[in-house]
Amino acid sequence: MSRIQCERCLRPQTHCLCPLIPSLDSRTRVLLLQHPSEVRHALNTAKLAALGLRNAELVVGEVFDDLAGLIAVPGYRSALLFPGEDAQPLSGYATDADERPWLLVVPDGTWRKASKLLHLNPLLAALPRVTLAQVLPSRYRLRKAPAPGALSTLEAVVQALNVLEAPNCFDALLKPFDALIEGQIKAMGRETFERNHLVGAGLPRDAM
């Protein structure tokens, strides 16, 4: 028999994360573009970000025909949160001459899938890019990072918001993520975890 699933967080009801998911206001708007392969993945951190932020939207697909409308939100300036040679480091609103808040467009998927989203959506690839000037280590401890400084989608969003909206802190968004990781460690057994995963940093499959 299939396990009964929570319709909101998409986790089995016996492991529902909803009680840990906050409901946070943010000046920044976050648009999460999720590759379809990530929807049913256990580490669906983009879903957690969308549920925990009131000013966020999650759209699933590969080709986004309505992208122009999604990013043309009055009063906001749009940028792609994604590494690149031309990516500009984010800085706090308090020191920004432009008073408009950001609309951060965040592709969600593996490195390969996220790059595919940019390839299939020229308007997305044409957006100015922003990135984190300083990346804190990932809190995911079960897999090795595909690249230095790689983060899950949720972690990238949290770190970006913490920079932009300081002194406001969005770390509460990570509570269900931490619980998810602890649940995986408990399932495999602490001894197995310490033997196979304790050395080295890791990150989720949907790493940025």
Biotite code that builds the C-alpha atoms (Angstrom):
import biotite.structure as struc

atoms = struc.array([
    struc.Atom([0.000, 0.000, 0.000], chain_id="A", res_id=1, res_name="MET", atom_name="CA", element="C"),
    struc.Atom([1.164, 3.520, -0.773], chain_id="A", res_id=2, res_name="SER", atom_name="CA", element="C"),
    struc.Atom([1.695, 5.847, 2.131], chain_id="A", res_id=3, res_name="ARG", atom_name="CA", element="C"),
    struc.Atom([-0.794, 8.673, 2.691], chain_id="A", res_id=4, res_name="ILE", atom_name="CA", element="C"),
    struc.Atom([0.832, 11.938, 1.641], chain_id="A", res_id=5, res_name="GLN", atom_name="CA", element="C"),
    struc.Atom([0.409, 15.453, 2.980], chain_id="A", res_id=6, res_name="CYS", atom_name="CA", element="C"),
    struc.Atom([-1.025, 17.485, 0.117], chain_id="A", res_id=7, res_name="GLU", atom_name="CA", element="C"),
    struc.Atom([0.786, 20.618, 1.275], chain_id="A", res_id=8, res_name="ARG", atom_name="CA", element="C"),
    struc.Atom([4.400, 19.610, 1.895], chain_id="A", res_id=9, res_name="CYS", atom_name="CA", element="C"),
    struc.Atom([4.184, 16.395, -0.197], chain_id="A", res_id=10, res_name="LEU", atom_name="CA", element="C"),
    struc.Atom([5.754, 14.358, 2.587], chain_id="A", res_id=11, res_name="ARG", atom_name="CA", element="C"),
    struc.Atom([4.229, 11.171, 4.031], chain_id="A", res_id=12, res_name="PRO", atom_name="CA", element="C"),
    struc.Atom([1.696, 12.226, 6.684], chain_id="A", res_id=13, res_name="GLN", atom_name="CA", element="C"),
    struc.Atom([3.686, 10.369, 9.319], chain_id="A", res_id=14, res_name="THR", atom_name="CA", element="C"),
    struc.Atom([6.630, 12.652, 8.503], chain_id="A", res_id=15, res_name="HIS", atom_name="CA", element="C"),
    struc.Atom([4.728, 15.850, 7.673], chain_id="A", res_id=16, res_name="CYS", atom_name="CA", element="C"),
    struc.Atom([6.919, 18.959, 7.876], chain_id="A", res_id=17, res_name="LEU", atom_name="CA", element="C"),
    struc.Atom([4.100, 21.515, 7.952], chain_id="A", res_id=18, res_name="CYS", atom_name="CA", element="C"),
    struc.Atom([4.290, 22.247, 11.708], chain_id="A", res_id=19, res_name="PRO", atom_name="CA", element="C"),
    struc.Atom([7.897, 23.360, 11.190], chain_id="A", res_id=20, res_name="LEU", atom_name="CA", element="C"),
    struc.Atom([7.266, 25.538, 8.132], chain_id="A", res_id=21, res_name="ILE", atom_name="CA", element="C"),
    struc.Atom([7.046, 29.244, 9.022], chain_id="A", res_id=22, res_name="PRO", atom_name="CA", element="C"),
    struc.Atom([5.044, 31.932, 7.246], chain_id="A", res_id=23, res_name="SER", atom_name="CA", element="C"),
    struc.Atom([7.460, 34.810, 6.727], chain_id="A", res_id=24, res_name="LEU", atom_name="CA", element="C"),
    struc.Atom([7.010, 38.190, 5.110], chain_id="A", res_id=25, res_name="ASP", atom_name="CA", element="C"),
    struc.Atom([9.778, 39.493, 2.891], chain_id="A", res_id=26, res_name="SER", atom_name="CA", element="C"),
    struc.Atom([10.348, 42.682, 0.980], chain_id="A", res_id=27, res_name="ARG", atom_name="CA", element="C"),
    struc.Atom([12.014, 40.586, -1.710], chain_id="A", res_id=28, res_name="THR", atom_name="CA", element="C"),
    struc.Atom([9.830, 38.529, -4.030], chain_id="A", res_id=29, res_name="ARG", atom_name="CA", element="C"),
    struc.Atom([11.087, 35.035, -4.869], chain_id="A", res_id=30, res_name="VAL", atom_name="CA", element="C"),
    struc.Atom([10.064, 33.240, -8.061], chain_id="A", res_id=31, res_name="LEU", atom_name="CA", element="C"),
    struc.Atom([11.113, 29.577, -8.020], chain_id="A", res_id=32, res_name="LEU", atom_name="CA", element="C"),
    struc.Atom([11.213, 27.840, -11.404], chain_id="A", res_id=33, res_name="LEU", atom_name="CA", element="C"),
    struc.Atom([11.308, 24.124, -10.713], chain_id="A", res_id=34, res_name="GLN", atom_name="CA", element="C"),
    struc.Atom([12.313, 21.449, -13.189], chain_id="A", res_id=35, res_name="HIS", atom_name="CA", element="C"),
    struc.Atom([9.592, 18.740, -13.271], chain_id="A", res_id=36, res_name="PRO", atom_name="CA", element="C"),
    struc.Atom([12.054, 16.046, -12.171], chain_id="A", res_id=37, res_name="SER", atom_name="CA", element="C"),
    struc.Atom([12.313, 17.695, -8.743], chain_id="A", res_id=38, res_name="GLU", atom_name="CA", element="C"),
    struc.Atom([8.617, 17.738, -7.855], chain_id="A", res_id=39, res_name="VAL", atom_name="CA", element="C"),
    struc.Atom([8.478, 14.307, -6.215], chain_id="A", res_id=40, res_name="ARG", atom_name="CA", element="C"),
    struc.Atom([12.039, 14.239, -4.982], chain_id="A", res_id=41, res_name="HIS", atom_name="CA", element="C"),
    struc.Atom([12.494, 13.746, -1.247], chain_id="A", res_id=42, res_name="ALA", atom_name="CA", element="C"),
    struc.Atom([14.669, 16.866, -1.019], chain_id="A", res_id=43, res_name="LEU", atom_name="CA", element="C"),
    struc.Atom([12.212, 19.258, -2.607], chain_id="A", res_id=44, res_name="ASN", atom_name="CA", element="C"),
    struc.Atom([13.659, 22.331, -0.912], chain_id="A", res_id=45, res_name="THR", atom_name="CA", element="C"),
    struc.Atom([12.124, 24.768, -3.416], chain_id="A", res_id=46, res_name="ALA", atom_name="CA", element="C"),
    struc.Atom([8.707, 23.636, -2.180], chain_id="A", res_id=47, res_name="LYS", atom_name="CA", element="C"),
    struc.Atom([9.757, 24.394, 1.398], chain_id="A", res_id=48, res_name="LEU", atom_name="CA", element="C"),
    struc.Atom([10.878, 27.886, 0.360], chain_id="A", res_id=49, res_name="ALA", atom_name="CA", element="C"),
    struc.Atom([7.605, 28.592, -1.428], chain_id="A", res_id=50, res_name="ALA", atom_name="CA", element="C"),
    struc.Atom([5.543, 27.376, 1.534], chain_id="A", res_id=51, res_name="LEU", atom_name="CA", element="C"),
    struc.Atom([7.551, 29.356, 4.070], chain_id="A", res_id=52, res_name="GLY", atom_name="CA", element="C"),
    struc.Atom([7.583, 32.709, 2.265], chain_id="A", res_id=53, res_name="LEU", atom_name="CA", element="C"),
    struc.Atom([4.406, 34.689, 1.703], chain_id="A", res_id=54, res_name="ARG", atom_name="CA", element="C"),
    struc.Atom([5.995, 36.702, -1.113], chain_id="A", res_id=55, res_name="ASN", atom_name="CA", element="C"),
    struc.Atom([7.088, 33.669, -3.135], chain_id="A", res_id=56, res_name="ALA", atom_name="CA", element="C"),
    struc.Atom([5.747, 31.665, -6.052], chain_id="A", res_id=57, res_name="GLU", atom_name="CA", element="C"),
    struc.Atom([6.678, 28.196, -7.318], chain_id="A", res_id=58, res_name="LEU", atom_name="CA", element="C"),
    struc.Atom([6.158, 27.350, -11.003], chain_id="A", res_id=59, res_name="VAL", atom_name="CA", element="C"),
    struc.Atom([6.961, 23.898, -12.392], chain_id="A", res_id=60, res_name="VAL", atom_name="CA", element="C"),
    struc.Atom([8.018, 23.319, -15.994], chain_id="A", res_id=61, res_name="GLY", atom_name="CA", element="C"),
    struc.Atom([10.770, 23.330, -18.582], chain_id="A", res_id=62, res_name="GLU", atom_name="CA", element="C"),
    struc.Atom([9.533, 26.031, -20.963], chain_id="A", res_id=63, res_name="VAL", atom_name="CA", element="C"),
    struc.Atom([7.792, 28.979, -19.292], chain_id="A", res_id=64, res_name="PHE", atom_name="CA", element="C"),
    struc.Atom([5.618, 30.705, -21.881], chain_id="A", res_id=65, res_name="ASP", atom_name="CA", element="C"),
    struc.Atom([4.333, 33.212, -19.317], chain_id="A", res_id=66, res_name="ASP", atom_name="CA", element="C"),
    struc.Atom([7.775, 34.104, -17.952], chain_id="A", res_id=67, res_name="LEU", atom_name="CA", element="C"),
    struc.Atom([7.549, 37.719, -19.104], chain_id="A", res_id=68, res_name="ALA", atom_name="CA", element="C"),
    struc.Atom([4.443, 38.202, -16.998], chain_id="A", res_id=69, res_name="GLY", atom_name="CA", element="C"),
    struc.Atom([5.912, 36.401, -14.016], chain_id="A", res_id=70, res_name="LEU", atom_name="CA", element="C"),
    struc.Atom([8.942, 38.681, -13.835], chain_id="A", res_id=71, res_name="ILE", atom_name="CA", element="C"),
    struc.Atom([7.251, 41.948, -14.823], chain_id="A", res_id=72, res_name="ALA", atom_name="CA", element="C"),
    struc.Atom([5.892, 42.763, -11.369], chain_id="A", res_id=73, res_name="VAL", atom_name="CA", element="C"),
    struc.Atom([5.362, 46.514, -10.831], chain_id="A", res_id=74, res_name="PRO", atom_name="CA", element="C"),
    struc.Atom([7.734, 48.025, -8.303], chain_id="A", res_id=75, res_name="GLY", atom_name="CA", element="C"),
    struc.Atom([10.335, 45.258, -8.514], chain_id="A", res_id=76, res_name="TYR", atom_name="CA", element="C"),
    struc.Atom([13.620, 44.819, -10.374], chain_id="A", res_id=77, res_name="ARG", atom_name="CA", element="C"),
    struc.Atom([14.247, 41.296, -11.611], chain_id="A", res_id=78, res_name="SER", atom_name="CA", element="C"),
    struc.Atom([17.446, 39.276, -11.473], chain_id="A", res_id=79, res_name="ALA", atom_name="CA", element="C"),
    struc.Atom([18.472, 35.646, -11.772], chain_id="A", res_id=80, res_name="LEU", atom_name="CA", element="C"),
    struc.Atom([20.016, 34.162, -8.624], chain_id="A", res_id=81, res_name="LEU", atom_name="CA", element="C"),
    struc.Atom([22.572, 31.967, -10.336], chain_id="A", res_id=82, res_name="PHE", atom_name="CA", element="C"),
    struc.Atom([26.386, 31.919, -10.528], chain_id="A", res_id=83, res_name="PRO", atom_name="CA", element="C"),
    struc.Atom([28.109, 33.271, -13.604], chain_id="A", res_id=84, res_name="GLY", atom_name="CA", element="C"),
    struc.Atom([31.028, 35.408, -14.732], chain_id="A", res_id=85, res_name="GLU", atom_name="CA", element="C"),
    struc.Atom([28.830, 38.502, -14.942], chain_id="A", res_id=86, res_name="ASP", atom_name="CA", element="C"),
    struc.Atom([26.919, 37.846, -11.710], chain_id="A", res_id=87, res_name="ALA", atom_name="CA", element="C"),
    struc.Atom([26.948, 40.780, -9.307], chain_id="A", res_id=88, res_name="GLN", atom_name="CA", element="C"),
    struc.Atom([27.209, 40.149, -5.559], chain_id="A", res_id=89, res_name="PRO", atom_name="CA", element="C"),
    struc.Atom([24.082, 40.969, -3.607], chain_id="A", res_id=90, res_name="LEU", atom_name="CA", element="C"),
    struc.Atom([24.182, 43.726, -1.011], chain_id="A", res_id=91, res_name="SER", atom_name="CA", element="C"),
    struc.Atom([21.684, 44.868, 1.592], chain_id="A", res_id=92, res_name="GLY", atom_name="CA", element="C"),
    struc.Atom([18.857, 47.229, 0.820], chain_id="A", res_id=93, res_name="TYR", atom_name="CA", element="C"),
    struc.Atom([20.154, 49.597, 3.475], chain_id="A", res_id=94, res_name="ALA", atom_name="CA", element="C"),
    struc.Atom([23.190, 50.401, 1.315], chain_id="A", res_id=95, res_name="THR", atom_name="CA", element="C"),
    struc.Atom([21.460, 50.239, -2.082], chain_id="A", res_id=96, res_name="ASP", atom_name="CA", element="C"),
    struc.Atom([20.794, 53.447, -4.017], chain_id="A", res_id=97, res_name="ALA", atom_name="CA", element="C"),
    struc.Atom([17.956, 51.754, -5.914], chain_id="A", res_id=98, res_name="ASP", atom_name="CA", element="C"),
    struc.Atom([14.947, 51.687, -3.593], chain_id="A", res_id=99, res_name="GLU", atom_name="CA", element="C"),
    struc.Atom([13.088, 48.987, -5.532], chain_id="A", res_id=100, res_name="ARG", atom_name="CA", element="C"),
    struc.Atom([13.134, 45.517, -3.963], chain_id="A", res_id=101, res_name="PRO", atom_name="CA", element="C"),
    struc.Atom([14.435, 42.558, -5.925], chain_id="A", res_id=102, res_name="TRP", atom_name="CA", element="C"),
    struc.Atom([12.389, 39.904, -7.626], chain_id="A", res_id=103, res_name="LEU", atom_name="CA", element="C"),
    struc.Atom([14.792, 36.992, -7.435], chain_id="A", res_id=104, res_name="LEU", atom_name="CA", element="C"),
    struc.Atom([14.249, 34.294, -10.056], chain_id="A", res_id=105, res_name="VAL", atom_name="CA", element="C"),
    struc.Atom([15.665, 31.005, -8.758], chain_id="A", res_id=106, res_name="VAL", atom_name="CA", element="C"),
    struc.Atom([15.983, 27.939, -11.025], chain_id="A", res_id=107, res_name="PRO", atom_name="CA", element="C"),
    struc.Atom([15.509, 24.714, -9.081], chain_id="A", res_id=108, res_name="ASP", atom_name="CA", element="C"),
    struc.Atom([17.138, 21.467, -10.179], chain_id="A", res_id=109, res_name="GLY", atom_name="CA", element="C"),
    struc.Atom([20.494, 19.777, -10.476], chain_id="A", res_id=110, res_name="THR", atom_name="CA", element="C"),
    struc.Atom([23.243, 21.853, -12.076], chain_id="A", res_id=111, res_name="TRP", atom_name="CA", element="C"),
    struc.Atom([22.491, 20.184, -15.400], chain_id="A", res_id=112, res_name="ARG", atom_name="CA", element="C"),
    struc.Atom([18.721, 20.645, -15.155], chain_id="A", res_id=113, res_name="LYS", atom_name="CA", element="C"),
    struc.Atom([19.011, 24.276, -14.013], chain_id="A", res_id=114, res_name="ALA", atom_name="CA", element="C"),
    struc.Atom([21.325, 25.030, -16.923], chain_id="A", res_id=115, res_name="SER", atom_name="CA", element="C"),
    struc.Atom([18.795, 23.374, -19.234], chain_id="A", res_id=116, res_name="LYS", atom_name="CA", element="C"),
    struc.Atom([16.085, 25.722, -17.959], chain_id="A", res_id=117, res_name="LEU", atom_name="CA", element="C"),
    struc.Atom([18.263, 28.683, -18.917], chain_id="A", res_id=118, res_name="LEU", atom_name="CA", element="C"),
    struc.Atom([18.924, 27.173, -22.352], chain_id="A", res_id=119, res_name="HIS", atom_name="CA", element="C"),
    struc.Atom([15.223, 26.551, -23.038], chain_id="A", res_id=120, res_name="LEU", atom_name="CA", element="C"),
    struc.Atom([14.127, 29.989, -21.811], chain_id="A", res_id=121, res_name="ASN", atom_name="CA", element="C"),
    struc.Atom([16.162, 32.773, -23.474], chain_id="A", res_id=122, res_name="PRO", atom_name="CA", element="C"),
    struc.Atom([14.370, 35.439, -21.447], chain_id="A", res_id=123, res_name="LEU", atom_name="CA", element="C"),
    struc.Atom([15.523, 33.715, -18.276], chain_id="A", res_id=124, res_name="LEU", atom_name="CA", element="C"),
    struc.Atom([19.115, 33.513, -19.493], chain_id="A", res_id=125, res_name="ALA", atom_name="CA", element="C"),
    struc.Atom([19.015, 37.193, -20.470], chain_id="A", res_id=126, res_name="ALA", atom_name="CA", element="C"),
    struc.Atom([18.190, 38.396, -16.957], chain_id="A", res_id=127, res_name="LEU", atom_name="CA", element="C"),
    struc.Atom([20.976, 40.136, -15.050], chain_id="A", res_id=128, res_name="PRO", atom_name="CA", element="C"),
    struc.Atom([22.586, 37.677, -12.651], chain_id="A", res_id=129, res_name="ARG", atom_name="CA", element="C"),
    struc.Atom([23.198, 38.123, -8.950], chain_id="A", res_id=130, res_name="VAL", atom_name="CA", element="C"),
    struc.Atom([25.038, 35.868, -6.560], chain_id="A", res_id=131, res_name="THR", atom_name="CA", element="C"),
    struc.Atom([26.182, 35.603, -2.967], chain_id="A", res_id=132, res_name="LEU", atom_name="CA", element="C"),
    struc.Atom([29.422, 37.405, -2.161], chain_id="A", res_id=133, res_name="ALA", atom_name="CA", element="C"),
    struc.Atom([30.054, 34.991, 0.698], chain_id="A", res_id=134, res_name="GLN", atom_name="CA", element="C"),
    struc.Atom([28.567, 31.505, 0.754], chain_id="A", res_id=135, res_name="VAL", atom_name="CA", element="C"),
    struc.Atom([28.086, 29.814, 4.100], chain_id="A", res_id=136, res_name="LEU", atom_name="CA", element="C"),
    struc.Atom([28.632, 26.029, 4.177], chain_id="A", res_id=137, res_name="PRO", atom_name="CA", element="C"),
    struc.Atom([25.695, 23.848, 3.224], chain_id="A", res_id=138, res_name="SER", atom_name="CA", element="C"),
    struc.Atom([23.822, 22.210, 6.101], chain_id="A", res_id=139, res_name="ARG", atom_name="CA", element="C"),
    struc.Atom([23.241, 19.068, 4.076], chain_id="A", res_id=140, res_name="TYR", atom_name="CA", element="C"),
    struc.Atom([25.576, 16.347, 5.301], chain_id="A", res_id=141, res_name="ARG", atom_name="CA", element="C"),
    struc.Atom([24.799, 13.272, 3.243], chain_id="A", res_id=142, res_name="LEU", atom_name="CA", element="C"),
    struc.Atom([26.330, 13.927, -0.181], chain_id="A", res_id=143, res_name="ARG", atom_name="CA", element="C"),
    struc.Atom([29.405, 15.565, -1.548], chain_id="A", res_id=144, res_name="LYS", atom_name="CA", element="C"),
    struc.Atom([29.034, 18.939, -3.229], chain_id="A", res_id=145, res_name="ALA", atom_name="CA", element="C"),
    struc.Atom([29.351, 18.960, -7.035], chain_id="A", res_id=146, res_name="PRO", atom_name="CA", element="C"),
    struc.Atom([31.148, 22.303, -6.815], chain_id="A", res_id=147, res_name="ALA", atom_name="CA", element="C"),
    struc.Atom([32.687, 24.459, -4.069], chain_id="A", res_id=148, res_name="PRO", atom_name="CA", element="C"),
    struc.Atom([30.131, 26.706, -2.416], chain_id="A", res_id=149, res_name="GLY", atom_name="CA", element="C"),
    struc.Atom([27.141, 24.787, -3.791], chain_id="A", res_id=150, res_name="ALA", atom_name="CA", element="C"),
    struc.Atom([23.880, 25.071, -1.860], chain_id="A", res_id=151, res_name="LEU", atom_name="CA", element="C"),
    struc.Atom([20.395, 23.649, -1.972], chain_id="A", res_id=152, res_name="SER", atom_name="CA", element="C"),
    struc.Atom([17.771, 25.959, -3.453], chain_id="A", res_id=153, res_name="THR", atom_name="CA", element="C"),
    struc.Atom([16.334, 26.680, -0.014], chain_id="A", res_id=154, res_name="LEU", atom_name="CA", element="C"),
    struc.Atom([19.727, 27.499, 1.481], chain_id="A", res_id=155, res_name="GLU", atom_name="CA", element="C"),
    struc.Atom([20.553, 29.838, -1.419], chain_id="A", res_id=156, res_name="ALA", atom_name="CA", element="C"),
    struc.Atom([17.250, 31.687, -0.938], chain_id="A", res_id=157, res_name="VAL", atom_name="CA", element="C"),
    struc.Atom([17.752, 31.994, 2.820], chain_id="A", res_id=158, res_name="VAL", atom_name="CA", element="C"),
    struc.Atom([21.297, 33.308, 2.485], chain_id="A", res_id=159, res_name="GLN", atom_name="CA", element="C"),
    struc.Atom([20.233, 35.793, -0.204], chain_id="A", res_id=160, res_name="ALA", atom_name="CA", element="C"),
    struc.Atom([17.366, 37.129, 1.915], chain_id="A", res_id=161, res_name="LEU", atom_name="CA", element="C"),
    struc.Atom([19.590, 37.378, 4.986], chain_id="A", res_id=162, res_name="ASN", atom_name="CA", element="C"),
    struc.Atom([21.973, 39.581, 2.980], chain_id="A", res_id=163, res_name="VAL", atom_name="CA", element="C"),
    struc.Atom([19.322, 41.726, 1.317], chain_id="A", res_id=164, res_name="LEU", atom_name="CA", element="C"),
    struc.Atom([17.062, 42.291, 4.297], chain_id="A", res_id=165, res_name="GLU", atom_name="CA", element="C"),
    struc.Atom([19.540, 42.411, 7.188], chain_id="A", res_id=166, res_name="ALA", atom_name="CA", element="C"),
    struc.Atom([19.085, 42.653, 10.126], chain_id="A", res_id=167, res_name="PRO", atom_name="CA", element="C"),
    struc.Atom([15.980, 40.534, 9.427], chain_id="A", res_id=168, res_name="ASN", atom_name="CA", element="C"),
    struc.Atom([16.815, 36.828, 9.552], chain_id="A", res_id=169, res_name="CYS", atom_name="CA", element="C"),
    struc.Atom([15.165, 34.058, 7.530], chain_id="A", res_id=170, res_name="PHE", atom_name="CA", element="C"),
    struc.Atom([16.883, 31.063, 9.128], chain_id="A", res_id=171, res_name="ASP", atom_name="CA", element="C"),
    struc.Atom([13.488, 29.807, 10.364], chain_id="A", res_id=172, res_name="ALA", atom_name="CA", element="C"),
    struc.Atom([12.951, 28.577, 6.799], chain_id="A", res_id=173, res_name="LEU", atom_name="CA", element="C"),
    struc.Atom([15.658, 25.980, 7.447], chain_id="A", res_id=174, res_name="LEU", atom_name="CA", element="C"),
    struc.Atom([13.860, 24.266, 10.346], chain_id="A", res_id=175, res_name="LYS", atom_name="CA", element="C"),
    struc.Atom([11.948, 21.768, 8.175], chain_id="A", res_id=176, res_name="PRO", atom_name="CA", element="C"),
    struc.Atom([15.061, 21.227, 6.061], chain_id="A", res_id=177, res_name="PHE", atom_name="CA", element="C"),
    struc.Atom([17.124, 20.376, 9.148], chain_id="A", res_id=178, res_name="ASP", atom_name="CA", element="C"),
    struc.Atom([14.383, 18.034, 10.343], chain_id="A", res_id=179, res_name="ALA", atom_name="CA", element="C"),
    struc.Atom([14.350, 16.312, 6.966], chain_id="A", res_id=180, res_name="LEU", atom_name="CA", element="C"),
    struc.Atom([18.100, 15.735, 7.118], chain_id="A", res_id=181, res_name="ILE", atom_name="CA", element="C"),
    struc.Atom([17.944, 14.475, 10.695], chain_id="A", res_id=182, res_name="GLU", atom_name="CA", element="C"),
    struc.Atom([15.172, 12.085, 9.672], chain_id="A", res_id=183, res_name="GLY", atom_name="CA", element="C"),
    struc.Atom([17.353, 10.642, 6.917], chain_id="A", res_id=184, res_name="GLN", atom_name="CA", element="C"),
    struc.Atom([20.275, 10.226, 9.304], chain_id="A", res_id=185, res_name="ILE", atom_name="CA", element="C"),
    struc.Atom([18.020, 8.504, 11.843], chain_id="A", res_id=186, res_name="LYS", atom_name="CA", element="C"),
    struc.Atom([16.688, 6.164, 9.162], chain_id="A", res_id=187, res_name="ALA", atom_name="CA", element="C"),
    struc.Atom([20.155, 5.069, 8.091], chain_id="A", res_id=188, res_name="MET", atom_name="CA", element="C"),
    struc.Atom([21.459, 4.872, 11.648], chain_id="A", res_id=189, res_name="GLY", atom_name="CA", element="C"),
    struc.Atom([23.881, 7.228, 13.358], chain_id="A", res_id=190, res_name="ARG", atom_name="CA", element="C"),
    struc.Atom([26.754, 4.770, 13.121], chain_id="A", res_id=191, res_name="GLU", atom_name="CA", element="C"),
    struc.Atom([26.332, 4.372, 9.348], chain_id="A", res_id=192, res_name="THR", atom_name="CA", element="C"),
    struc.Atom([26.103, 8.139, 8.943], chain_id="A", res_id=193, res_name="PHE", atom_name="CA", element="C"),
    struc.Atom([29.252, 8.809, 10.934], chain_id="A", res_id=194, res_name="GLU", atom_name="CA", element="C"),
    struc.Atom([31.145, 6.108, 9.056], chain_id="A", res_id=195, res_name="ARG", atom_name="CA", element="C"),
    struc.Atom([30.147, 7.189, 5.548], chain_id="A", res_id=196, res_name="ASN", atom_name="CA", element="C"),
    struc.Atom([29.193, 10.862, 5.655], chain_id="A", res_id=197, res_name="HIS", atom_name="CA", element="C"),
    struc.Atom([30.782, 12.648, 8.583], chain_id="A", res_id=198, res_name="LEU", atom_name="CA", element="C"),
    struc.Atom([33.888, 13.740, 6.678], chain_id="A", res_id=199, res_name="VAL", atom_name="CA", element="C"),
    struc.Atom([33.300, 16.467, 4.103], chain_id="A", res_id=200, res_name="GLY", atom_name="CA", element="C"),
    struc.Atom([30.421, 18.782, 3.347], chain_id="A", res_id=201, res_name="ALA", atom_name="CA", element="C"),
    struc.Atom([27.492, 17.725, 1.257], chain_id="A", res_id=202, res_name="GLY", atom_name="CA", element="C"),
    struc.Atom([24.385, 19.119, -0.332], chain_id="A", res_id=203, res_name="LEU", atom_name="CA", element="C"),
    struc.Atom([21.082, 18.095, -1.774], chain_id="A", res_id=204, res_name="PRO", atom_name="CA", element="C"),
    struc.Atom([20.381, 16.922, -5.267], chain_id="A", res_id=205, res_name="ARG", atom_name="CA", element="C"),
    struc.Atom([18.702, 20.237, -6.099], chain_id="A", res_id=206, res_name="ASP", atom_name="CA", element="C"),
    struc.Atom([21.912, 22.151, -5.361], chain_id="A", res_id=207, res_name="ALA", atom_name="CA", element="C"),
    struc.Atom([22.420, 25.584, -6.789], chain_id="A", res_id=208, res_name="MET", atom_name="CA", element="C"),
])
